[in-house]
Amino acid sequence: MAEVIRVKPTHDGTYTVYRGTLALICGLTRLQAERYEASLTGQKLAAVA
């Protein structure tokens, strides 16, 4: 089963990117977090192809 990559807001107004239950990176703006998430999703798709 593939681990879900998701972006969640934190109490201080920044965002954290998670893979499953593991926090990959934190302290990002929403735009940065969404771009990071998209880059991970793109890497995952390229690995499958």
C-alpha positions as CSV (number, residue, x, y, z in Angstrom):
1,M,0.0,0.0,0.0
2,A,1.4,3.4,-1.0
3,E,1.9,6.0,1.7
4,V,-0.2,9.2,1.4
5,I,1.6,12.5,0.9
6,R,-0.3,15.4,2.5
7,V,0.1,19.0,3.6
8,K,-1.2,20.1,7.0
9,P,-1.3,23.5,8.6
10,T,0.4,24.0,12.0
11,H,-0.5,26.2,15.0
12,D,2.0,28.9,14.0
13,G,0.6,29.4,10.5
14,T,3.2,27.4,8.6
15,Y,2.7,24.1,6.8
16,T,4.2,20.6,7.2
17,V,4.4,17.9,4.5
18,Y,3.9,14.4,5.6
19,R,4.4,11.0,4.0
20,G,2.3,8.6,5.9
21,T,3.0,9.5,9.6
22,L,6.5,10.8,8.9
23,A,6.9,14.6,8.8
24,L,9.2,15.3,5.8
25,I,9.6,19.1,6.1
26,C,8.0,21.8,8.2
27,G,7.9,25.6,8.4
28,L,6.9,26.2,4.9
29,T,4.4,28.6,3.4
30,R,1.3,27.0,1.8
31,L,2.7,27.6,-1.7
32,Q,6.0,26.1,-0.8
33,A,4.3,23.1,0.8
34,E,2.1,22.5,-2.1
35,R,5.0,22.7,-4.6
36,Y,7.0,20.2,-2.4
37,E,4.0,17.9,-2.3
38,A,3.7,18.1,-6.1
39,S,7.4,17.4,-6.6
40,L,7.1,14.3,-4.5
41,T,4.0,13.1,-6.3
42,G,5.8,13.7,-9.6
43,Q,8.8,11.7,-8.5
44,K,6.5,8.8,-7.3
45,L,4.7,8.8,-10.7
46,A,8.0,8.8,-12.6
47,A,9.3,5.8,-10.5
48,V,6.1,3.8,-11.3
49,A,6.3,4.5,-15.1
